[in-house]
Amino acid sequence: MTSLSLSLPRPARRAAFGQIVLNEARLTRRQPAGLIGGIVFPVVLLVIFSAIPAFHQPVADLGGLTTLDVYVPILIVFSLGLVALFSLPMPLTTYRELGVLRRLSTTPVPPWWLLTAQGVVQLCMALTGIVILLVTSVTVFGALVPKSPGALALSIALTAAALFPMGLLIASVAKTATGASVIGRLAFFPMIFFAGMWWPRELMPGVLQGVSDFTPLGAAVEAMQDSMQGQFPPAASLLVLAAYAVVFGFLAKRFFRWE
């Protein structure tokens, strides 16, 4: 932190950081692609799935759950993945292209404030989408009520902690916003496959399910699915998410460029 920012009283520093968060939120609102991906698109998929009568019938191969119940955690990680791998890195990469990050690094404002502010805005957007998704699935479409909200919150928090550093790493290595989008796609679509979007994890062959267990979104779905059923998430799933958070957090910090 710079000497000038240190000289400011704590309330003034909080107010300055709050203003940066507010500015980032305004910019995000003016570019609704992230809002559509993080909030609207998952809810639209929920509505489509809920319109399929077979999705409301218990399935023995799914442990007696309905297909809709199985897809709610998948849609949660779908929303988090879109926000972390697209909505987060693209603005930061654009700022680097425009020279905003370089100019900011020469000002008294700590550069990491902008990164933190962008992370706060994107996380709030993701959490808003998750709340809407859960409330809509339960109250409108009769999906399973989360039986262990605390465990579900822990699973969501660890998933965000694993995915957001990935987004920062994409912003670190991508030279342009287009490049960030391409890298995000290359990372997102294989992960969402192993999360069960096209083929629920419970129906995957043993080899694919084993691979899924060690992917961030696969581990996240397993943790959230157990939480929804009132069980504490498996330690292996939580450790996988924590490992991704530590490794990608280190890499993002190591390779992030201001120019």
N, C-alpha and C positions, 0 to 999 in steps of 0.2 A: 504494500500500500504506500502511496506517495506521501511526502512530508505534509503537503497541503491537506490531503484528505485526513491525515492523522491529526492535523491541527484543528479540524472542525469538531465541534461537540457532537456527541453520539446522536442526539435527535436530528441534527442537520445532516449527518451522514445517512441516517435512515430515510429522511425526506428526499435526499438526492437520489438514493437508490430506488426509492418508491417511484420517483418521477421517471427514471429510466424504464422501470417495469411498465408503467402506464404508457410510455411512448411506444414500447415494443408491442403492447397489447393493441394499441390503436393501429399500428402498422399491420399486425396480423389480421385485424378485423377488415382492413381495406383490401387484403389479399385473401379471399375466402377459400382458397384451395385447401389450406390446412384444416379449416373448420369443416369443410365438406368431407375430407378424408377421415378426420378424427372423430367427428360427431355424426354427421348426416349419413355417410355411406354405411357404417356398421348398423345403424338403426334401419336403414332401407333393406339391408340384407336380412335383418331380423324379421321384418314385416314379410318379406318374400318367403323365408323359411316357414314362418307361422301360417302362411296361406296353404301349405302343403298338408293335407289331412294326415298322411302317414307319419309326419314329424311329431304328431301328438300321441302316437301309440307307443306303449312300452315295448322295448326290444330286448329279448333275452341276451343277445350277444353284447348288448351295451349295459349289462348288469341290471336290467329292469328299468333303466332310465328311458325317457323318450329321446328321440333324435334331437328335438329342440333343446332339451336339458343339456345334452352333450355339446351343442353348438354355442350356448351362451358363453362359456369360458373361452371358446375359440374366437368368438367375436370380440371379446374383451382384449385378448392379446393382439387380434387383428387391428383394433383401434390404437393400442399402444405402439405397435410396430409401425403403423403409418405415421404417427406423430413423431416418433423417435428417429426413424430412418429417412423421412422426407421433410416433414414440417420443421424440424430442428436444424438440420445441416444446411438446407438451401438458403435461408436468410443469412446465415453466418458466412457462407461462401460468397453470396452476393455482396455482403459488406466488404469482404476482402477484395473482390473484383473492383469495387468502387473506391477502394482506398480508405474506407471508413475505419477499419481495424488498425491500419497503420497510423492514421492521424490520431486515433484515440489513444494509441500506445505512447504518444508524445505529450498527452495532456495530463493534468493533475488527477483526472478520474481514473481509478484503477481499472485496467482493461477487462479484468475478469468480471467486473460488475455487469458488463454487457452480456457475457456468456451466461452468467447466473440469471440475469433478467430474462433472457430468451428461454432458458430452461424452465424458469418459473411459469412463464406465460404458456409454454407448450405443455407443461405438466398439468396446469389448471385446465387447459382445453381437453387433455386426455381424460382427466378425472371427471370432468363434466360429461363427456361422452359415455364413460363407464356408468355413471350414476343414471343417466337417461336410459341406457341400455338395460341395466338391471331392473329399474323401476318399470319400464315398459314391458319387459319380458315376463315379469311376475304379475303385474296388475292387469295388463291387457291380454296377454297370451297364455297365462296360466303356467308359466315355467316354474321350475323348482325354486322355492325360497331358500336363499343361502342359510344353512343351518349353523355355520360357524363364521359369523361376520369378521371376527378378529383374525382368524386364520386366513380368510379371503383378503383382508386388508394387507396382511403381511405378504401374501403371495403377490399381490398387485404392486406393493412397494418394492419388493425385490426384483420383480420383472422390470419395472421402470428403472431401477438402479442398474440393471444389466443392459437394457436397451439404449438408454440415453447416452452413455459413454460411447456406444457404437456410432450414434449419430454425430457426436463430437469428433470421433475419429474420421468419419466420412468428410466432415467439414475440414479436417486437418489435411487430408491428402488430396481432396478434389480441388482442381484449379479454377473451375467454373461451376455455376449453379447447374448447368446441364450435366456436367460430369458428376456432380453430387447426386443428381436424380438417377443417372445410370447406375452408379455404384449402389444407391439405395435399392433400386429394383433388383440388382443382382444378389443383394443380401436378403431382401425381404421375401421374394417369392419362394425360394427353397425353404426358408424357415417356416413360412406359413403353410407350406405343404406338410412339413413334419409336425406342425401343430395340429393337423387334422382337418384343414379347411376343405379339401377335396375328398378325403378319405379318413373318417374318424380314427383316432389312434387305437381305439379298442378293436378295430377291425383290421388293422395293419398286420402283415406277417411279422413273425418274431424279430427278424433282422431289422426291418424298417422301424419297428417300435423301439428296438434297442438303440438305433441311431437317434430317433426322436427324443429319447430320454436325455441325451447329451446335447441337444440343441436348446437355445434359450427359450424359444416359444414352445417347444415340446415339453420341456420341464415346467414351464409356466402353466400350461394347460393342465398337466397332471396335478400340480399343486392346487390350482383353482378348482379343479373338478372334485378333489378330495375335500376341499374346504366347503364347497357347495353342499356336500353330502354329510357334513358335520364331523369329518375326520380331520385331524391335524395333518398338514402336508407331509409327504415323505421327506426324510432328512436328505436323501440323495438329490431330490429336485431342488430343495432350498440351497444345497451346497453348490449345485451346478449354476444356479442363478447368481449366487454370491461370487463364484469364481469368475464368471463373465464380467461382473461388475468391477472386480479388482483388476483383472487383466486389461480390459478395455479402458478402464479409468486411467491406468498407468500409461497405456499407449496413447490415449488422447492427450494427456498432459505432456507426454514426451514429444509428440510430433506436431502439436498445434502451432500453426504459423500465423503471425499477425500481418505478414506481407505476402 
